[in-house]
Amino acid sequence: MKCLKDLSVSRKELQDWQRNLVWGRDGTLYITSYPDMCIGQPIYEKEVDGNSKNLFHVKDCALEYENKFEYESASTNSLLNSQPISYGRLIRPSPVNNLLAVLTSNLNVIIFRGQEMVVNLDEEARNVSERSYHSLAWAPDGSYIAVGNETAEIIVFAIKSDDDGNMTCTVKANICLKESKEGWVTDIHWKKSVIAACLDDNSIFVSNIGQNFFVQQIETSSRFKITDLCLFGDYVLVTNSCQFKKIDLRLGGISSISLGIGDEFYIIPLSEDTDTVILISNKTSCKIDFKEKLSLTSDDTISPILERKFKKWSALSNEFNKYETTMLLYGLSLSPDGYSVALMYSMERVSLKYRIASEYQFFVTFVPLSDSWEISQNASGLAWYQTYQIYGCTLPSMKRENNGEINYNVGMPLRKYVASFMNDGKMNSLRFFNFIEDVASIQLFRRAIFDYAVENSTKITNLLDKAFVHSLAVLLELESPVDAEVVEMKSEFISETFAFEKKNGHPNSIVSEQGHHWRRCAVTLLPILTTKVKICSISNQRIIDIKRDNLNDYGWLTRTLLEMLNEESIYSGTIMTTV
């Protein structure tokens, strides 16, 4: 399978002692460049032509970092105020929404929504070492975030948002890993109900949420530096400066295999069905199979691709072998669905020449990890399209079921009902095919909402709600459970009346009583008279921005739908653009 041409990141400076690359749920690449963060913003091009620059737009993303320790004493920790200007050391996007957690150089953990700071996590009543954070991890459902401090403690914050988007953070639990309270928590991983943490003395602890945060030490302190840690099924996989370890959480057994001294290997997990991982370093890569006992085999997935790149660079303007070329890895990240990996690297010739930041150039290559892929709930929108292109425009193995139905309990609250089918496999399949087909469709969504309206027809009394349900019935060629009336739609410039009882079955436009043609809202099928709308960049469909339209009297049905679908497109799963 031919790989995409590498994505180039120029004129940036990285902190090579940190993980510099993260791949978000929506397909965004986050790069911890210095002093401002750099992102690879996902873009949509119908013709990618095998070039990753047609999937990502690289640009700076300047965030304003607050420093809660600005006026604190740094007598015991010189890191607190050693940098007059804060920058991001570690970036972790939420696995379910558009929140972004950033660990700064001043040991703050700040949560952003877009470029707006939402909260700086803190426990003001505690001392400085308990408030200084060195690691973080999101819960799989995005409702909690765990941070590690300098007293061998993990603090779990609960993240809650109201209907207006206002967010609050409260302490859910304080997990003490060591009674002595000595040691910095340098790395945290959270998968399902298990939290794994690594301390600066290279000891490892796990905590089980389902067992009231019960703490167990699974690896004692060691002089061998831990390079990487990964939760994989019932195992904790660890690489240090000389070996690979597999720790069985269920049975308690530990097995290891030597990797040689001095090489820092990072873990790339493959499908849990295979019990196989790839280990990669600056010098080599290999596969570890641990179905029965640990066995080391050659890597036939990533290694051939990197070797070709290395040979190409070694031969470039070096016909007399005057230069020694080395490949340096600066970060790696699995795609949100786990079917691909992004590797950030640079090719350097050994020389005494000093280079300024404007001369730096890094490359991001994308490698498929399997022969096929499926549409995953862990990804959304353009992340599906990226995987489709990385796999050479191979369609997902999920069966296409556009003519099926989404069957959920129509007696549940509307918000829960919509949330249930937004990640339904059939719905996600429909949204993915909207990327590659000429005409976008949301028939499954409309039929599911119509079924809900039929069941709750006695509660539908608002005129705009009735108009919406009646329009759905006309488009679906079904009998309407309510009678539509003449309604008035208003905007800041004009108001007109519409007779929805007429058989106007066009899905995109409607004619007013005054004889004017108006475009319909893609969600509610109501006419759009206002300029305050949001647009899906893939389908070019528009919806009314309920947060800015306060002139029309929306009912519980239309208002709830517009509020829930205000950020994420029902057509493609991408972020809606504000106009």
Secondary structure as UniProt FT lines:
FT   STRAND          7..10
FT   STRAND          13..14
FT   TURN            16..17
FT   STRAND          21..23
FT   TURN            25..26
FT   STRAND          29..31
FT   STRAND          33..34
FT   STRAND          37..42
FT   TURN            49..50
FT   HELIX           52..54
FT   STRAND          56..61
FT   TURN            68..71
FT   TURN            78..79
FT   STRAND          88..93
FT   STRAND          99..104
FT   TURN            105..106
FT   STRAND          109..113
FT   TURN            114..115
FT   STRAND          116..120
FT   TURN            124..125
FT   HELIX           128..131
FT   STRAND          135..138
FT   TURN            140..141
FT   STRAND          144..148
FT   STRAND          153..161
FT   TURN            163..164
FT   STRAND          167..176
FT   TURN            179..180
FT   STRAND          185..191
FT   TURN            192..193
FT   STRAND          194..199
FT   TURN            200..201
FT   STRAND          204..208
FT   HELIX           209..211
FT   STRAND          214..219
FT   STRAND          226..232
FT   TURN            233..234
FT   STRAND          235..240
FT   STRAND          243..248
FT   TURN            249..251
FT   STRAND          254..258
FT   STRAND          266..269
FT   TURN            272..275
FT   STRAND          276..280
FT   STRAND          285..289
FT   STRAND          295..298
FT   HELIX           303..315
FT   TURN            316..317
FT   TURN            319..320
FT   STRAND          325..334
FT   TURN            336..337
FT   STRAND          340..349
FT   HELIX           357..359
FT   STRAND          361..368
FT   TURN            377..378
FT   HELIX           382..390
FT   TURN            391..392
FT   TURN            402..403
FT   TURN            410..411
FT   HELIX           414..422
FT   HELIX           425..436
FT   HELIX           443..455
FT   HELIX           457..459
FT   HELIX           463..476
FT   STRAND          486..490
FT   STRAND          495..499
FT   TURN            500..501
FT   STRAND          509..511
FT   TURN            513..514
FT   STRAND          517..520
FT   TURN            522..524
FT   STRAND          533..535
FT   TURN            537..539
FT   STRAND          542..544
FT   TURN            546..548
FT   HELIX           556..564
FT   TURN            570..572
FT   STRAND          577..578
//
